Amino acid sequence: MAMRLRTEMPELAGVTEWVNSETGKEALNGKPVLVHFWSISCYLCKESFPELKKMREETPELEFVGIHMPRSEKDTNIDEVKATIEQYGLQHPQAIDNEHKVVDAFENEFVPAFYLFDSTGVLRHRSAGEKALSLLKKPLERVLNEEKEKQS
């Protein structure tokens, strides 16, 4: 059962450890947010990091939050997760979710997976798998354009 569109963003609670900086629903309020789930054992996830980084540079008005979702016992090695975050230059907040507390709150089953929330904290788009990032482009443009209209 996947999280439904127009659902409010769940709390980012129960995280094993935060890397780069800690964030939460309250801190993100008022800004569009992209939450991405990934795993160190996921080849597609690592392949999407450069594009994600580029997107982060091109859309400074969008907040990014990474959630590391272990898919096996081996994936719970925190040092390995931190090394991967550093290796790929993921500078936004990264939650290591070894107990799947955030994963469960988002009802997420897949990596990579992307959840786009507007500035009111409402889910506007979600996609997972190989084409997930390309499927995100139009909804992201729509959300960012709505934000610009609100400010003008």
Backbone bond lengths (Angstrom), bond angles and torsions (degrees), N, CA, C in turn:
res aa  C-N    CA-C-N  psi(-1)  N-CA   C-N-CA  omega(-1)  CA-C   N-CA-C  phi
1 M - - - 1.460 - - 1.531 108.79 -
2 A 1.301 116.88 115.53 1.467 120.68 -177.55 1.526 110.10 -92.17
3 M 1.313 114.78 151.30 1.453 121.56 176.96 1.532 109.39 -58.24
4 R 1.319 116.03 133.97 1.454 119.94 -175.39 1.523 112.22 -84.37
5 L 1.335 115.17 149.29 1.460 120.84 175.83 1.526 108.70 -60.04
6 R 1.321 115.57 153.03 1.466 123.53 -178.06 1.535 113.19 69.30
7 T 1.339 116.11 12.37 1.460 121.24 175.48 1.525 107.73 -85.30
8 E 1.313 116.24 148.15 1.462 120.36 178.32 1.538 110.18 -74.59
9 M 1.330 115.36 146.12 1.463 119.89 179.24 1.529 110.78 -60.28
10 P 1.342 116.53 130.33 1.468 118.74 175.99 1.535 110.93 -71.27
11 E 1.312 115.86 164.40 1.467 120.49 174.88 1.528 108.63 -67.01
12 L 1.317 115.84 149.39 1.468 120.97 175.50 1.527 107.40 -96.48
13 A 1.332 115.22 64.83 1.468 121.25 -172.00 1.522 111.27 -110.39
14 G 1.329 115.27 154.22 1.452 121.25 176.35 1.514 114.12 84.06
15 V 1.336 115.34 16.67 1.464 121.16 -179.13 1.530 109.90 -67.47
16 T 1.337 116.63 138.71 1.465 121.86 178.74 1.523 109.99 -66.19
17 E 1.347 115.96 -47.20 1.463 121.11 179.38 1.532 109.51 -161.33
18 W 1.339 116.21 142.38 1.469 121.62 175.16 1.517 109.37 -97.66
19 V 1.323 116.30 143.06 1.463 121.86 175.55 1.529 107.48 -120.59
20 N 1.314 117.44 145.13 1.475 126.69 -175.71 1.516 110.96 77.03
21 S 1.312 118.11 -65.03 1.463 120.94 173.86 1.510 107.61 -162.80
22 E 1.319 114.55 158.61 1.461 119.62 178.78 1.514 108.25 -93.13
23 T 1.320 116.58 145.38 1.452 119.93 175.85 1.525 108.17 -142.88
24 G 1.306 114.75 172.25 1.461 119.35 179.49 1.501 109.86 -158.31
25 K 1.301 114.44 175.13 1.457 121.54 -177.34 1.529 111.82 -54.24
26 E 1.326 116.44 -43.26 1.472 120.61 -177.93 1.529 111.57 -64.82
27 A 1.330 116.50 -43.39 1.471 121.52 -179.36 1.526 111.59 -65.10
28 L 1.334 116.76 -27.61 1.457 121.61 -176.82 1.526 112.54 -90.34
29 N 1.320 116.16 -11.06 1.460 121.15 -177.18 1.529 111.06 -56.89
30 G 1.329 116.47 135.65 1.458 120.83 178.23 1.513 113.51 91.86
31 K 1.341 117.19 -0.82 1.465 120.93 179.23 1.522 108.88 -129.84
32 P 1.350 116.89 145.67 1.461 117.34 171.84 1.533 108.98 -68.14
33 V 1.335 116.36 144.20 1.465 121.36 -173.23 1.528 110.73 -133.77
34 L 1.323 115.00 137.48 1.456 120.93 172.31 1.528 107.78 -113.80
35 V 1.325 115.98 116.29 1.460 121.34 176.71 1.524 107.02 -101.86
36 H 1.323 116.66 123.56 1.472 118.30 178.82 1.520 110.68 -120.46
37 F 1.322 114.19 133.14 1.459 122.84 178.35 1.525 108.21 -98.65
38 W 1.315 115.71 135.10 1.453 120.98 -179.35 1.517 109.67 -149.76
39 S 1.335 115.27 170.79 1.453 120.35 179.17 1.534 109.56 -146.33
40 I 1.332 116.70 146.47 1.469 119.40 -179.59 1.519 111.93 -65.10
41 S 1.325 118.06 -21.95 1.468 120.10 -179.90 1.535 111.95 -90.65
42 C 1.330 116.51 5.30 1.473 121.32 -176.30 1.532 110.68 -100.85
43 Y 1.310 115.53 110.42 1.467 121.71 179.85 1.533 110.80 -63.06
44 L 1.322 117.20 -44.26 1.476 121.11 179.89 1.523 111.88 -60.50
45 C 1.331 115.81 -36.20 1.469 120.29 179.43 1.526 109.80 -60.72
46 K 1.326 115.28 -50.15 1.464 120.55 -178.12 1.526 110.57 -63.46
47 E 1.329 115.37 -35.42 1.454 120.27 179.31 1.541 111.12 -65.99
48 S 1.321 116.92 -29.42 1.475 120.69 -177.73 1.529 113.30 -84.92
49 F 1.341 118.09 -13.13 1.466 120.71 -176.38 1.534 114.35 -57.76
50 P 1.349 119.63 -45.19 1.470 118.12 179.47 1.539 112.22 -59.88
51 E 1.323 116.48 -40.57 1.465 119.99 178.95 1.535 111.14 -67.02
52 L 1.311 115.22 -37.99 1.465 120.85 178.03 1.533 110.25 -63.85
53 K 1.329 115.33 -43.11 1.468 121.55 178.79 1.533 110.76 -61.71
54 K 1.335 115.88 -43.03 1.457 122.03 179.01 1.540 109.54 -63.16
55 M 1.317 116.08 -43.44 1.462 121.23 178.96 1.534 110.02 -61.36
56 R 1.322 115.49 -38.31 1.464 120.57 -179.84 1.531 110.81 -64.66
57 E 1.331 116.22 -39.49 1.469 120.76 179.04 1.531 111.08 -70.34
58 E 1.332 116.52 -36.17 1.468 120.88 -176.20 1.530 113.85 -81.28
59 T 1.329 117.18 -18.38 1.472 120.05 -178.65 1.530 110.45 -129.27
60 P 1.349 115.43 73.48 1.471 118.87 -177.82 1.530 112.97 -64.41
61 E 1.342 116.86 -18.28 1.469 119.95 179.77 1.535 112.07 -78.69
62 L 1.332 116.66 -8.01 1.459 122.09 -179.98 1.528 109.69 -100.12
63 E 1.331 115.66 129.42 1.466 120.70 176.85 1.528 108.99 -87.35
64 F 1.314 116.68 139.12 1.461 121.48 179.38 1.526 109.63 -115.40
65 V 1.332 115.84 138.66 1.458 121.52 175.02 1.521 107.48 -136.09
66 G 1.324 116.15 124.62 1.457 120.62 177.09 1.517 110.01 -98.45
67 I 1.324 115.70 140.19 1.462 121.02 176.28 1.521 107.02 -123.29
68 H 1.340 115.98 113.31 1.461 118.43 176.67 1.524 108.65 -82.82
69 M 1.334 114.70 119.43 1.461 122.83 -176.37 1.525 108.44 -111.71
70 P 1.333 118.24 105.60 1.457 119.02 179.89 1.530 111.32 -66.74
71 R 1.336 115.40 137.51 1.465 119.88 178.39 1.526 111.61 -103.61
72 S 1.330 115.80 -7.88 1.469 120.67 177.38 1.525 107.62 -155.02
73 E 1.301 116.27 170.81 1.470 122.02 178.97 1.528 110.42 -56.68
74 K 1.341 116.70 -38.99 1.460 122.91 -179.12 1.540 111.12 -60.02
75 D 1.336 116.44 -33.05 1.469 121.71 -178.35 1.531 113.37 -72.32
76 T 1.331 117.61 -7.78 1.472 119.47 -177.57 1.528 112.64 -87.12
77 N 1.330 117.76 3.33 1.460 121.96 179.01 1.536 109.15 -71.39
78 I 1.315 116.33 103.46 1.469 122.64 -174.12 1.529 112.18 -60.68
79 D 1.339 117.48 -40.09 1.471 120.21 179.39 1.522 111.44 -62.21
80 E 1.332 116.06 -39.17 1.464 120.57 178.63 1.534 110.95 -66.33
81 V 1.318 115.72 -40.65 1.473 120.32 178.35 1.532 109.41 -62.81
82 K 1.334 116.22 -45.50 1.471 120.63 179.30 1.526 111.39 -61.97
83 A 1.333 116.76 -39.90 1.469 121.30 179.37 1.534 109.98 -63.41
84 T 1.322 117.12 -39.30 1.469 121.43 178.98 1.528 110.44 -67.60
85 I 1.320 117.21 -41.36 1.470 121.74 177.73 1.528 109.34 -58.86
86 E 1.331 115.29 -44.55 1.464 120.31 179.47 1.527 111.41 -68.01
87 Q 1.323 116.77 -45.78 1.467 122.36 -178.12 1.527 111.37 -56.68
88 Y 1.328 117.23 -39.92 1.465 120.76 -176.63 1.529 112.89 -95.46
89 G 1.326 117.06 2.25 1.460 121.04 176.13 1.512 113.91 64.43
90 L 1.325 116.37 38.15 1.470 120.28 178.16 1.525 108.06 -81.73
91 Q 1.336 115.67 100.46 1.464 119.46 -171.07 1.522 114.36 -94.82
92 H 1.327 116.93 -6.57 1.466 119.42 178.97 1.534 109.64 -83.79
93 P 1.329 117.25 167.48 1.467 119.98 -179.36 1.530 111.96 -54.32
94 Q 1.318 115.68 133.38 1.467 122.45 179.54 1.522 108.95 -125.16
95 A 1.314 115.96 120.35 1.463 121.04 176.97 1.521 108.57 -96.62
96 I 1.320 116.07 126.25 1.459 119.96 172.91 1.533 105.21 -93.05
97 D 1.323 115.36 112.33 1.473 121.82 -171.05 1.531 110.77 -109.05
98 N 1.334 116.21 64.15 1.462 120.56 -175.45 1.524 114.22 -63.35
99 E 1.323 117.67 -23.07 1.473 119.72 -179.84 1.527 112.48 -100.88
100 H 1.326 116.37 8.12 1.476 122.44 177.93 1.534 114.02 58.32
101 K 1.336 116.86 28.69 1.473 119.97 179.10 1.536 110.42 -67.91
102 V 1.335 117.21 -46.36 1.472 121.19 179.13 1.533 109.21 -72.64
103 V 1.326 116.00 -41.57 1.465 121.35 177.74 1.536 109.46 -52.84
104 D 1.331 116.54 -47.57 1.466 120.77 -179.50 1.527 111.82 -67.35
105 A 1.327 116.48 -39.78 1.478 119.99 179.56 1.529 110.72 -61.19
106 F 1.338 116.47 -34.23 1.464 121.50 179.73 1.534 112.04 -89.65
107 E 1.356 115.92 -3.23 1.461 121.61 -176.64 1.527 110.43 53.68
108 N 1.324 115.72 40.01 1.464 120.42 -176.59 1.526 111.54 -93.61
109 E 1.337 115.98 138.58 1.461 120.72 179.18 1.525 112.28 -119.95
110 F 1.333 118.34 -9.59 1.457 120.20 -168.11 1.520 113.54 -124.33
111 V 1.334 115.04 155.53 1.459 122.76 167.16 1.526 107.17 -133.77
112 P 1.313 119.36 142.83 1.469 124.02 -14.11 1.525 110.52 -69.41
113 A 1.321 114.63 149.65 1.463 121.17 175.30 1.521 108.50 -139.66
114 F 1.329 115.18 143.24 1.465 120.97 -175.95 1.519 109.92 -128.38
115 Y 1.314 115.77 132.14 1.466 122.84 179.14 1.520 107.28 -123.12
116 L 1.322 116.45 119.12 1.463 121.62 -178.84 1.529 109.68 -105.54
117 F 1.323 115.29 122.62 1.462 122.03 178.69 1.516 109.18 -113.22
118 D 1.333 117.03 142.54 1.465 119.22 175.57 1.528 109.28 -82.08
119 S 1.320 117.05 -178.02 1.469 120.38 -173.74 1.526 112.98 -68.66
120 T 1.334 117.65 -12.41 1.468 119.62 176.22 1.532 110.89 -91.48
121 G 1.336 116.47 1.55 1.458 120.48 177.39 1.518 113.94 82.87
122 V 1.342 116.89 21.99 1.459 121.56 -178.42 1.532 109.57 -103.58
123 L 1.334 116.27 135.32 1.460 121.59 -179.55 1.523 110.33 -67.99
124 R 1.328 116.11 121.96 1.469 121.87 -178.25 1.519 112.68 -109.20
125 H 1.330 116.95 -22.80 1.458 119.73 -179.03 1.521 108.87 -159.85
126 R 1.321 115.39 146.44 1.462 120.10 170.44 1.513 108.05 -144.79
127 S 1.317 116.02 142.43 1.457 121.04 177.47 1.520 108.30 -151.29
128 A 1.335 114.77 155.45 1.459 119.59 -178.63 1.520 109.47 -144.77
129 G 1.329 114.28 156.62 1.453 119.86 174.79 1.512 113.92 92.74
130 E 1.306 114.66 -164.00 1.458 122.95 -171.23 1.526 113.88 -58.60
131 K 1.307 117.92 -42.08 1.468 122.01 -175.75 1.540 112.37 -94.71
132 A 1.313 116.56 7.12 1.468 121.33 -172.72 1.525 113.79 -54.72
133 L 1.335 116.75 -45.65 1.473 119.48 -177.92 1.521 112.15 -67.15
134 S 1.328 117.59 -40.36 1.472 119.09 179.82 1.534 110.74 -69.08
135 L 1.331 117.08 -32.13 1.473 120.73 177.37 1.531 111.56 -69.19
136 L 1.305 115.90 -19.36 1.463 122.08 -177.04 1.529 113.13 -79.92
137 K 1.327 117.65 -24.32 1.471 121.61 -171.01 1.530 114.40 -55.82
138 K 1.328 118.30 -52.21 1.473 120.56 -177.43 1.534 112.46 -66.11
139 P 1.330 118.70 -48.31 1.471 118.15 176.91 1.533 112.59 -59.01
140 L 1.339 116.52 -36.13 1.458 120.66 178.97 1.529 110.26 -64.61
141 E 1.329 116.82 -45.92 1.475 120.68 176.92 1.527 110.48 -57.43
142 R 1.325 115.71 -44.03 1.464 120.89 -178.91 1.534 111.41 -60.94
143 V 1.339 115.70 -47.79 1.471 120.56 179.94 1.535 110.77 -63.31
144 L 1.331 117.55 -43.93 1.467 120.80 -179.83 1.530 111.72 -66.14
145 N 1.323 117.07 -37.41 1.475 120.30 176.66 1.524 111.41 -65.70
146 E 1.322 116.87 -39.95 1.477 120.71 176.72 1.523 110.17 -61.37
147 E 1.331 115.88 -39.47 1.479 120.22 179.59 1.527 110.21 -63.98
148 K 1.346 116.51 -42.83 1.463 120.13 179.41 1.529 111.18 -62.66
149 E 1.337 116.03 -40.98 1.462 120.45 179.28 1.521 111.70 -63.55
150 K 1.329 116.46 -38.63 1.470 121.12 178.51 1.522 111.41 -61.02
151 Q 1.359 114.91 -36.24 1.467 119.68 -175.52 1.515 112.88 -82.95
152 S 1.337 117.63 -16.13 1.480 117.78 -177.77 1.516 111.70 -94.35
